[in-house]
């Protein structure tokens, strides 16, 4: 990634990565990922191998981290 983005979350698999990305994008925070090609090639996560880093623009870092700290995007909302 470039200097205009920062990693705000490291997911331990595709399901978690997609949940976090959807959560942030639902809050109008665009995301980008790094690491998905290694995970797709090897199909596993072991000691960080295959982990997916989720990046957001520097302008959105504070809001994204606050959202992630106060909500667990992998837990369904109660009704």
C-alpha positions in Angstrom: 0.0 0.0 0.0 1.1 3.6 -0.3 1.7 6.3 2.3 -1.9 7.6 2.0 -3.3 4.5 3.7 -2.8 2.6 7.0 -3.5 -0.9 8.2 -6.4 -0.8 10.7 -7.0 -4.6 11.1 -5.4 -7.9 10.4 -7.9 -10.7 9.7 -7.2 -14.3 10.3 -9.0 -15.6 7.3 -11.3 -14.6 4.4 -14.5 -14.7 6.3 -13.2 -12.4 9.0 -11.7 -10.1 6.4 -14.9 -9.8 4.5 -16.9 -9.1 7.6 -14.6 -6.3 8.7 -14.5 -4.9 5.2 -18.3 -4.9 4.9 -18.6 -3.3 8.4 -16.3 -0.5 7.5 -17.7 0.1 4.0 -21.2 0.2 5.5 -19.9 3.2 7.5 -18.7 4.8 4.3 -15.1 4.0 4.9 -13.5 2.6 1.7 -11.1 -0.3 2.3 -8.2 -2.1 0.5 -6.6 -5.4 1.4 -3.1 -6.9 1.2 -2.2 -10.5 1.6 -5.2 -12.2 -0.1 -3.1 -13.7 -2.9 -0.9 -15.7 -0.5 -4.0 -16.9 1.4 -5.7 -17.9 -1.9 -2.5 -19.8 -3.1 -1.9 -21.7 0.1 -5.5 -21.8 1.6 -4.5 -21.4 5.2 -3.4 -19.1 7.9 -0.5 -20.2 10.1 1.6 -17.9 12.2 0.5 -15.0 10.2 1.0 -16.7 6.9 -2.2 -16.0 4.9 -3.4 -13.2 7.2 -5.2 -10.3 5.4 -4.4 -6.7 6.3 -7.2 -4.2 5.9 -6.2 -0.7 5.0 -8.1 2.6 4.9 -7.2 6.1 3.8 -5.3 8.2 6.4 -8.3 10.5 6.7 -10.5 7.5 7.9 -8.0 5.8 10.2 -9.3 7.4 13.5 -13.0 6.7 12.7 -12.2 3.1 11.5 -10.2 2.3 14.6 -12.9 3.7 16.9 -15.6 1.7 15.1 -13.5 -1.5 15.3 -12.7 -0.9 19.0 -16.4 -0.4 20.0 -18.0 -3.0 17.8 -17.2 -6.6 16.9 -18.1 -6.8 13.2 -18.0 -10.6 13.3 -20.9 -10.7 15.8 -24.4 -10.4 14.3 -26.4 -7.4 15.6 -29.1 -8.4 18.1 -32.7 -7.7 17.1 
